[in-house]
């Protein structure tokens, strides 16, 4: 009997369904924020990968030039 009482403390289903609206709006706002943040991270990551690739190519070119001059 006490088990059902403890479980029922965490379950709340309102009779008035309009109480779900603020929670839905908040969830939607955070979902949009998460998507935008993820897209921003991916965009920055691609730019950093491109910079690293260019830096790597410059190092290889410098190494080749050094070998040719030796």
Protein Blocks (a to p, Z undefined) as FASTA:
>chain_A
ZZmmmmmmmpccdfblmlmmmmmmmmmmmmmmmmmmmmmmmmmmmmmmmmmmmmmmmmmm
mmmmmmmmZZ
